[in-house]
């Protein structure tokens, strides 16, 4: 089922017309389909059914509390990358034994909070981090459950900014150091070795990079077991791509089948960290045309959403479909959809065949992942509202930010701090 569809000539999210939502909540506004999220989650769950995996939703893709709560209620665990994300998932009642903590730069207070919460696993990305976590755990009289994130040196064939599994990237530990680091981890009092972790990139549309990475990791897993280091789990990360334009559906079942074959009779719990796959096509960004303008070669539609709301087109040359909220039978003009921000990079879509005039409403498709979660206040614009639709019911799940919200953190204008005296007298 397509969760965004035209009923008569109006675009709906499930059974709610988007023009009514714009009237009630204003624009720009992210609109999410609850059943699309559930369906995507269940699709992964059942495709990997043989493995009975722990699905740790990558919170960074869309961290709205209402969405986290839904996924938590469906039984999901969470992949977090900051203390802030830890607070988010705990606040919706996440089971700490289903939380994994990824990221190359975990800070002392974040590690302490995750240890206190008793999370399932830290995905450790460097030798220095391993020792830092061990010291903190020992100081707190506990042990930290860890996986090493190993960089398998495979090319995921995606945008360079979201390729993470090549040996040149900052992520994970190099394969040729993995055995040594596992042995070191095993010998540390503050550490309990639990598993192995990979994450090779994002918006991956082919199976081959995963298969290469799995082959390399099973060799490592066997070498470790020969050395007496028997792992409990294998976290294969996220990265499963979605259809923005013409991309094929990600072969999720083929990945599960290949894993089943490769895992053979090894006893390993499987963890997945999908983000985009679960939420990207569950969301659109609803925006209104403010003005149209033409120069010699182009037609522009200036809309009220901008790169601060959806940075993917500017940052990754992402192409996200543009849908008119009121269907147009014979669009005749090609528009560039741009925002009000003072940068030429502030575009949301290029070369769209669509008829537009002021006050027209459009929806940018596939905006449920890395849309709101990457938004900013650039140009002192408040962040957009977010609405979750379930059938014919809509719920505001984040109100539009006001200018007071945006300025609130800056209002402590009375406090002046002097530099320490040694710095003061230096010159
Ligand atoms: N696990 C780890 C350790 C990650 O770093 C990521 C994403 C995921 C899981 C989830 O990946 P996914 O299943 O969503 O592909 N802002 C970019 C995507 C950045 C992905 C960063 N890491 C974009 O808009 O395309």
Boltz pocket constraint, residues with backbone or C-beta under 6 A from the ligand:
constraints:
  - pocket:
      binder: B
      contacts: [[A, 58], [A, 61], [A, 79], [A, 102], [A, 103], [A, 161], [A, 162], [A, 199], [A, 201], [A, 202], [A, 203], [A, 237], [A, 238], [A, 239], [A, 240], [A, 273], [A, 274], [A, 275], [A, 276], [A, 277], [A, 312], [A, 316], [A, 369], [A, 370], [A, 374]]
      max_distance: 6.0
